[in-house]
Amino acid sequence: MRYTPAAAALALLFAVSASTSYSAPPSPLDPRAASLVQAGRTAMTAGNVDEAISDFEAALAIQPGHVAILLNLAEATRKQGMFGKALHYYRVALTIDPNNQFALAGEGEALVEKGAVEKAKRNYDRLVQLCGNSTCVPAKTLAAAIAKGPPVQVVTAAQVEAKPEVTSE
């Protein structure tokens, strides 16, 4: 009984110190990582997705776990058609910052592109809840992607054309 007040005070101290990490502002980018992110964004606008991914991965090596770098990397891998890898990066970003609206919207868009429209609708509902309405930019972007639907996979005759191979034994 003598230790109850001290134990309660310690528990309160740990609870308060643990909860302050959730409300901390995002850490600023390291200058080296920021220059790599800028180079990656420039490469993305020029259409060089492979170079952009390399720049973003290098920035992530300098500053691991930074949400902005993860979002850029996810966007680049999505443009390259690697939706599973993009989903991985979005989910890592959401693990770090569960209420990041851009990560939720990006994950939803990747889900639509992969064909999982129902899961994307859950992301949209969460975005509307976070924004307070459906007029915020990430919610509008995801709503447009859901309305558009998954991309149609078209197979051309040239892709399935049989190519005979003659071998001599």
N, C-alpha and C positions, 0 to 999 in steps of 0.2 A: 503494500500500500504506500510505502514511502516513495517509491519510484514512479508512481502513476502520474503525478504532475510533470515530472521531468520527461517521461516517455511521451506524454501527450504533446509537450512543447517540441520535442525532437521530431515527432511525427508531423506536426504542423510546419516546422521549418523545412523538412524534406518535401512535403507536398507543395509548399509555396515555391521552393527553389526548382522543383521539377516542372511546375506549370509555367514558369517564366520562360523556359526554352521554347514553348509553343508560340509565344507571342513575340519572339524576337524578330526584328526586321531581317530581311535577307542579307546575307553577307555580300559586300561589294566584290566585283570581279578583280582578280589579280591583274595588273597591267599587261603581263605577258599573255594571260588567258584572254583578256579583252581584245588584244590585237589579233589573236588567232580566231576569235569569234567573228571579228570584223572581216578578216580575210575569208572566213568560211561563208559569211553572208554575201560578200562580193562574188565569190565563186558560184554561189547558188543563183544569184541574179544573172550571172553570165552563162548559166546552164551546165556548169562543171560540178556535178553532184559528187563525184568521187573525190575531187580535191576538197570540196566543202566538208565531206565526212572526215577526211584525214585531218583537216584543221580543227574540227570540233572535237575529235578524239584526242588530239594533242592538247587542246585546251582543257579537256576533262582530266587528262593525266596531270596537268599542272594544278588544277583545282577540282578534285574529285567531289562528286555529289552536289555540284552547283546546279540548281533547277533550271536556270536560263540556258546553260550549256546543254543540259539533257533535252530540253525542249527543242533547241536548234538541231541537235543530233537526231531526234525523233522525226522532225520535219524532213530532214535530208534523207533519212532512210525510207520514209514514206514516199518521197518523190522518186526514189530508186525502185520502188515496188516491193520493198521488204517490209510488209505490214507487220509480221510477227516481231521483227526486231524493233520496229517503231513502237509497237505496243509495250514491249519490254521497257524501253526508255521512258515512255509516258507513265508506266506503272511505278518505276523507280522514282520519278519526279513526284508522283502522287503519294508515295510512301514518305517522302521528305516533307511535302507540303500538301496535305490531303484536300485542302480547299482551293487549290490553284485552278482557276477557271479555264486558263488556256490549256493546261494539261488535260483537264476533263474534256474539253472540246476537241482537242487533238486526238485523244484516245477514242472518242466517239467517232470522229471522222475515219480513223484507221479501222475501227470496227465495221463501219459502213462499207468501206472499200474492201474489207475482207468478207463481207456478206452477213455479218452479225448485226442486223438492223435492230433487233429487239434489245440487245445489250446497249446499243448506241442510244436508244430511246430512254433507257434508264439513266444514262449519263446526261441526256438533255433534261430530264426531270430534276436531277440533282443540280444542274446548272441554274435552272429556273428558281429552284429553292435558294441557292446561294445568292443569285442576283436580286431576288425579290420580284422579278418579272421576266418576261421573255424578250426584252428589248436590249439586253446587253450584247455586246459584239460577239463574245464566244457563243452565246446561246443562238444568236441569229445565224452564225456560221454553221453550227452543228445542225440547226433546223433545215438549212438549205441543203446540206449534205444528205440528211435523212430523206428529204423530199426528192432529191435526185436519185437516190438509191444506189445500190452497188453497181460498179461498172460491168457492162456486158462483155463476157468473154467470147471473142469471135475467133474461130479457127478457119484459116484459109486453106484452099486446096493445096497450095504450095507447101504448107506446113505438114501435111499428111501424105504427100506424094511419095509413093514407093520408089526407091532408088535401087534398081537391081544391081547386084554385085556378082561378078563372075570370078570364080576362083578355080585354080587348077590344082588337082591333087596328085 
